[in-house]
Amino acid sequence: MENIALIESFSEFKDDKLIDRVTLMAILEDVFRNALKKKYGSDDNFDIIINPDKGDMEIWRNRTVVENGEVEDPNSEISLAEARKIEPDLKSVKKFLKK
């Protein structure tokens, strides 16, 4: 969906339902958080950023990089080898953000 179409959809929904912008943002975040909970069992390590003015959003998954073979929780941890596939310059174990 194009950014302009997304902005228009947000605006129409807000006007049709007679809700304010803050409430709309809370509804959208709840929708995405519920989808993340269904898929991953938890949404604790996700950041959701919604920008209705630009018509975009970002979902960031925060995971801790652990040594290869030591991943106990794939939702909150990622192996060093897998993290390097996303960020080749990663040198060591640390917190890792993936968009």
N, C-alpha and C positions, 0 to 999 in steps of 0.2 A: 504494500500500500504506500502510495506516495505521501510525503510529509504533508502537503497541502490537504490531501484527502483526509488524513488522520486528524489534522487540526480542525477541519470542518466537521468531522464526525464527533470529536470531543465537544465542539461548540453546540452542535445540534442536540446531542444527548443532554448536555447541561441545560439548555433552554427548554427542551421538551419535558424534562423531569423537574424543572424549577429548582435546581440545586446550585449551590455556589461552587466556585472553582476548587476550594480546599476540599470540599466533600467529594467532588469528582475525582481528585487526585487520590484521596484515601480509598475510594471504591476501586479505582484501577490498580492501585498497589495491592489491595486485598485479593483481587482476581488473580494477579500474577503470583502472589505468595501462595494462594491455595493450589494453583497449578504446580508450583515448585514442590509443595508438601506432598502432593499426589505422586509426583515423579521420583523425588529423592527421600521422602519420609520426613524431611525437615527443611525449613527455609532459613534456619539460623545463620548460615554462613553465606547468604546471598544479600547483595545490596541492589535495590531497584531504584533507578533514577528516571523519572518521567518529566519531560519538558513539553508541556502542551503548546507553548509559544512557538517552538521550532518543529513540533510534530514528531518528536523522536523519544526514544526511551533506551535505556541500557540496563542490562542485568549482569552483575558481576558476581562470580562465584569465588569465594575466598577459601583457599585450601593451603594446608601446610605441606611443604615438600619434605618427603622422608626418603631415607635410603632405599634403593631398589630392593624389592622383596619384603619390605617392612610396612606396607600399606595395610592398616587394620580396618579403616573406615573410608571407603572410596568417596564418600560424600564430603568428607572434611580433609582428606589427605590425597596426595598424588605422588607417585614415585618420581625420583629424580630423572629417570630416563623419559617418562611420559611428559614431564614438565619441559624438558629440553626439546621435545618435538614442537612445543608451542613457542618456547623462548630459548632458541639455541645458545645464547650467550650466558645462560644461567650457570653460575659457577658452583653454588653449594646449596645445601638445604636451607630453606627460609620460607616465609609466608609467600604465597603465590596467588595472584589475582588473574582470573580469566574472564574475558568479556564474552 
